[in-house]
Amino acid sequence: MSLDQVRSIADAVLYEGYLLYPYRASSHKNRSRWQFGVLGPPHATAASFGEDPEMEMQCLLAPREGPAAVTVHLRFLQLQVREVRSTGEDGVEVPVEQLVVDGVPVMSWDEAVEREVVLTALPLGEVVDAVHEVPGGEDTEPVADARGVVAGRIVRRRLPLAVRVRTRAVVDDGYVRLSVAVRNEHPEPATTKEAAIRSSLIGAHLLLRAHDAEFVSLLEPPAGAAAAAGRCRQRRCWPVLAGPKGTTDTLLGAPIILYDYPEVAEQSPGALFDSTEIDEILTLRVMTMTEEEKTEARATDPRAREIIDRCDGMSPADLQQLHGLLRDPRPAAPVDPAADVRDVEPAAFDTAGAPWWDPAADASVRPGSDAVVIDGVRVAKGSLVRVHPSRRADAQDLFFAGQVARVTAVLSDVDGGTHIALVLVDDPASDLHDWYGRYFYFAPDELTPLSVEETAQHREENRS
């Protein structure tokens, strides 16, 4: 399998937080970028707010016959300061926040350059400990108007970086536990926030390829590997299987916790960078920006320009595509090849034509009359129960503990779970909850049915 097949999700990790809505340099949000995978300089002072310089990941491999090895790709962003300089009439250049040429602004900004350190086919039996140098540099670009008159320059500067990569492997219950540690070895002190981020590795993550070996899922390890998987330790880097589902030769070590075989939604038209927020929400927000705000965003960064232009060019059909899909959670029924295809109902509909999420799809479900047995007692609409929240899904659960509630419905979800809707007996707004149809929901094991005597007492108190 080509590594290019997993680079789309790896790039989403790499650029997560690169630029935040509203994508303008003047936005306060964009003065605190680079949320994930930042390995700060080891000699940063407290005043610089530099991040921890190291991350480490442990994963499991099942070797095959032959000499097992692994190729390590360390990917990160190197900060690049983009400084705009204006040329005065006397020819002297002066750094400016913004230079307007032919009505188009050019802004000073912090960009980033993609970097990748590759350690090829490292034998699992060998310990690797090496420092890799990432060069700095300075590039200049003239800024000229339509007549060719130079109005200024763009100067881009990068500090050199040094990164240490260490690998070691030990055998554990027949599997190989591989440790990969990455450390920023920048030698200079950093006393300011700007100095710290300039000498950091940003969005750092790992891509590993196995040779003559297979990676083992740490989320769902096979029975024989469960104990060894439980002994793996992670520090600021979480390993998951990557690539087409079912493959075991590629691993992604990300600074955020993902599931095995993560994917970028096929409906997503492009990166938005903003902390994994929903594409539709961010796209609609971009569309509410004024033309002045969009102009500034386009001048802030080329990637911001792509976002603004893409959102401005979206059709109603493109927007509808972002609205999400309803997928049938039930497996499709097998189709008889001899049957007339006109007689086959769509999987998402029942014989009455109602979709699976519609209560009419299952006539056997009647929330108003259905019941569930709790502690040997039948509980249905109208039953009184005492609430004992255990899941702590909401802060209000703390106030529900020990309260008496009236059951309004017993419901079942598509996964077979049971949920009990109720209102608190002592809630003065309980009749309003009934009118609106808005209730609190608890699992059966969070409720205790009241005895016949307690129920009678509560009802007598309510009548009086």
N, C-alpha and C positions, 0 to 999 in steps of 0.2 A: 504494500500500500504506500502511495506517495504521501509524504508529509504535508504536501499542499492541501490535502483533503481536510486537515485539522487546523490549518492556519487561519481559517475564517473565525473560528471560535477563539483561537489563541490571540488573534488581533483584537477581538472584542475585549479580552482581558488586558491586553497591552495598552489599549487606548481608553480603558474605563476611567472616567474622571478627567480625561485630557482637556476637555472644554465643557463648561456647564451652561445650561440655559440661564440667561438669555443670550449667551454666546458673545458678549461684548466685553471688551477690555475694561470698561468703566464699572462693570458689575462687581459688587463686593464678593459674590460667590466665586468669581474667577480670580480673586486674589488669594484663594486657598484651594488650589487645584491639587491634582496628584494624590488622590485619597488612598489608592491601593498599591501594594507591592513596592513601596519606597524603601530602599536600603540607604540610610544616611551615612555621612562620613563618620568614621570612628572617633575622630578628635573634635567633634562638635561640642560647643559649650551649651549649657542649659538655656542661655538666652537665645540661641539659634533655633531652638525647637527641632533639632535634627532627629530623625527617626533611627530606630535600631539598625545597626549596619549589617545584620546577618539574618538569613533564613535557612531552614533545613527541612528536608523531606525524607521520609523513609517509605519504601514500597517493597512489595514482595514479587519475586519472580520464580517461576517453575522452569528450571533448565531442561532442555532437550538433550539429545545426544550431540556431542561435539562441544567445542570451546564456546561457552556462552559469553556474550559481550553486550554492551549497551552504548549507544551514541547519545550524548547529552547536548542539547541545544539550550543555551541560556539566552533569553531574549529580554531586552529592556529598552527604555528610552533614555537618551542623553540630552539634557537640557541645552538649548541653544538660545542665547540672548540675541534678539533682533532689535538693533538700535537704529533709529532713523535719524539722519543728520541732514540739516538744512544748510545749503550753501548761500552765504550772504553776498551782497554786491561786492564786498571786498575780497571774496573768495575764501573766507574763513568758514569752516564747518562748525556748526553748533548742534549738539544733541537736542532733539525735540520729541515730545510725545506724539505729535502728529504733523504730517506734511501733506498739504492739499495741492495736487497737481492736476490741472485740467478738470477741476471739480471732483476729483476722486481722492479720498483720504488714504494716506499710507501711515500706519501706526507702529510705534515701538511695542514689542510684545515678546513674551517668552515662548519660543517654539520648542520642538523636540525632534530628535533624529533617531530612527530605529537602529539598534545595534544587536548583533548576535555573535555569541562566542560558541564555537562548536568543538566538542571533544569527541573524536571519531573512534568508534569501535573499541571502547575501553574494556579489557578483559575483566570479568567479575571478580577474579581472584587477586587483582592488583589494587593497591591503594594509590590514589591519585591526589596530589596536592600541588597546585600550580597557580601562579599569579599571571593574569592576562592584562596587558596594557591596552587601553582604548584611547587613541590619540585625540587631542584637542585640536583647535585650529581657529582660523579667522578667514571669512570670505566677505567680499564686498560686491555690491551690485549698484550701478548708477541708476538714479531716478530722473528720467527726462520727460519733458512735455511733448506735445504733438509736433512741435517744431524742431525737436531734437536738442533743445536747450536743457542742460543738466541742472536740475533744481536741488539735488542733494544725493545722498547715498544711503543704502541700507548696509549696515555692517552686522554680520552674524559671527558670534564668538562662542566657542565651546571650551570648557576646561578638560584637560586630560583626566581619565579615570583609570583606576586599577581595581581589578576584581579577582578574588581568590575563589577557586572551585575545588572542593575536596569530595572525593568519593571513597567509600569503603563498603565492604560486603561481609556478612557473616551468615553461616548456615543456621536455620531455625526450623526444626521439625521437617526436614527434607526440602524446605524452600530456602531461597536466598533473600535475605533482608538487605536491601541496598539503601545506603544513606548518601544523599547528595546535599552538601552544604555550600552556600554562596555567601561571601562576605565582601563588603566594600572595603578596600584597602587604601583609600585616598589618604595620602600622608600629611596633607596640610590641615591646620586648624580651621574651623569655621565658627565665626563669632556672631554672625547675623543669619536671619532666616533665609535671605537671598543667597548667601554664600553656601549654606547647608544644602539647599535644593540644587544649586548649580553643580555640586560635587556628589550628588546622589545618583543611584540607579533607580529609575522610575518605571513602575509597571512591571517589575521583574517577575519572570515566571520561567518554568522549565518545560521543555518537550523532550521526552525520552523515547528512543527506538530500541527495541530489544532484537538481538541477533541470536538465533538458536536458543531462544527462551521465550516464555510467555509471562506477561504481567498478570497478577492476580488482583481481582477487585477487593478493595478494603471495605467497601460498603456492603457487598454481598459475597463474602468469600465462601468457597466450597467448604464443606464440613471439616475436611482434613486440614484446612488452612486457617480456620477461625481463630485458634489460639495464637498462631504466629502473627496473624493480622492484628489481633488485639495488643500485641507487644510493639507494634510500630508507633512511633512518636512523630508528631508534626510540630513545626515551629514556623508560623507565618507562611506556610506553603502546604497546600492540600492536594494529594494525588488522586486522580480519577482516570479511568480508562477513556480513551479518546478515539475518534474515527468512526467508521461504520459500525453499527451495533453488532456485537458478536466477535469483533476482532480483538486481539489481545497483544498486539505488538507495539502499541503506542500508548504513552501515558502523558497526561498534562498535569503539571504541578502548578497550581494557581494560588494567588494570594487571597482569593475568595473561595468559600466552600461551594463546590458544584456537585452535581450527580454524575454518575458514569455516562459516557457518551453524550456530553452536552451539545446542544445545537443552537444555532441562530435561527429564530423563527423564519420560515420561508416567506411569510408575509412582509417581513421587514425590508423596506427598500434601501436602507443604508444606515450607517452608524450615526448615533446621536450622542454618544459618549457620556450621557448624564446619569451616572449612578444607577444603571439598570432600570430606569423609569420606563413606563409604557410608551411605545412609539406613538400611538394615537394621541395620547395626552400631550406629549411634547410637540408633535406636529401641529395640533390645534393651537397650542400656545404660540408657536412661531408665527402662525397666521394672524394672531392678534397684535403682533408687533407693528409699530409705526414704521413708515418708510425711513425716517431718520435713524431709528434703532436698527433696522435691517442694514442700512448703509454702514453704520459703525461695526456691526457684526461681520459684514463682508470684509471690512478693512482690518479686523482683528486677526483673522487667521484664514488661510486658504481652505481649511476643512470647515470652518464656520460658513464660508462663502458657499461651499457645496451644499451644506444643510439648508441654508436660506433659499438658494436657487431650487433645490429639489422640492422643498415644501411649497414654494410659490408655484411650481409647475405641476403640482398634483391635481388630478382630475377628481370629480366626485366618486368615480369608480375606484380610483386608487385609495381614497380615504375610506371607502366602505371595506376595502380589503384589510385595512388595519383594525377593523372593528371586532375581529376575533371570529372563531368558529365554534359551533356546538358539535361535539363528536359523540357518537353513540358509545357508551362504555361497555355495552354488552357485545359479546362475540357474535358475528354474523352467523345465521343459521346456514347449514350446508345446503347447496342447491342441487336438486336432481337434474343431471344433464338431459334426461328425457322429458323434463317438464317444459311446458310452454313458458318462455320468459315473461309473457304478459301476465302470467299468474303469480309471479314472484313479487312479493311486497318489498319495498325498500326497507333496509335493516332498521332505519330510525323510526319507522312507523308501525303501529299495530294494525290489526285487521280492520279497525274502525277508521283508520287514516289519521289517528292522533299521534303526534310525536311522543317519544319516550318520556320527555320531561313534563308532559301535560298530564294532570291527574286523571283525565278521561281515558288515558292509554291503558289503565289497569282498573277495571271496574271493581276488583276485589279490594282495592284500597279505599277506605272510608275514614279519614282522620277524625270525623266527628263522632264515630261510633266504635272505632277500633280500640282495642285494649291491649295491655301488656301486664304480665304477672311480675310483681315485685315482692320479694319476701313471702311468697305464697298468697299474696292478695292481688285481686284483679283491680287494675288501675285504668280508668277511662275518663272521658270527658265528665267533669263535675266532681271527680274524686279530690279529696284533700290529702296533701302530702307535706312532709317536712323536708326542707332543702338542705343538703350538705354538699356544697360545691367542692369538687376535688381537682378539677382541671385548671382552675385559676386562669380562665381564658379572658376574664374581664375584671377590672378593679371593682366593679359592682358586686362580684361574687362574694367579697368579704362581708358585705352588708346583708347578703341573702342567707348567710349561714344561720341555721336554726329557725328560719322563718317558715310560716305555714303558707302554702300556696294552693290555688285551685287549678286543676288540670283543664285545659281548654281543647286539647287535641293530642292524639298519639299519631306520630308520623313515621314513615320509613323512607330512607333515602335509596338511591339507585345502587348503592353498595351493600344494602341489606342492614344498615344500621338503624336503630330506633331512637327517636328524639321526642321528648315530651314537652309540649308547649304549655306554659302556665302563666298565671298572674298571682301576685302576692295578695293574700286575703286582706291584709291591713293597708294595702296601697289605696289611697283615696282616689287615684286615677284609674283604678282597675276597669271601671266601666268604659272609660275612654279607650283603653287598650283593646277591649272587646270590639268597640265601635270601629277602630282603625284596623283591627286584625293584626296588631303588633304585640308579640309576646316574647317571653324569655324561654330559652330552650335548654334543657338539661338531659343528660343520659339517665337511664333507669337506675344505675348504681349510685347516682347522686341524690336519690330520693328515698324517703321512708314513708310508706302509707300510714295515715293516722288510723288508730283503732276506731271501732264503732262508737265507743263512748266519747273519744276525743272529737270525732266528726260531729256527733250530735251536739256536744257542748259548743263547738265553734259556730254551728249553724244557729243555735239558740241565741248566742251572743250577738250574732249579726242581725237577727230578727228584732232583738230588743234595742 
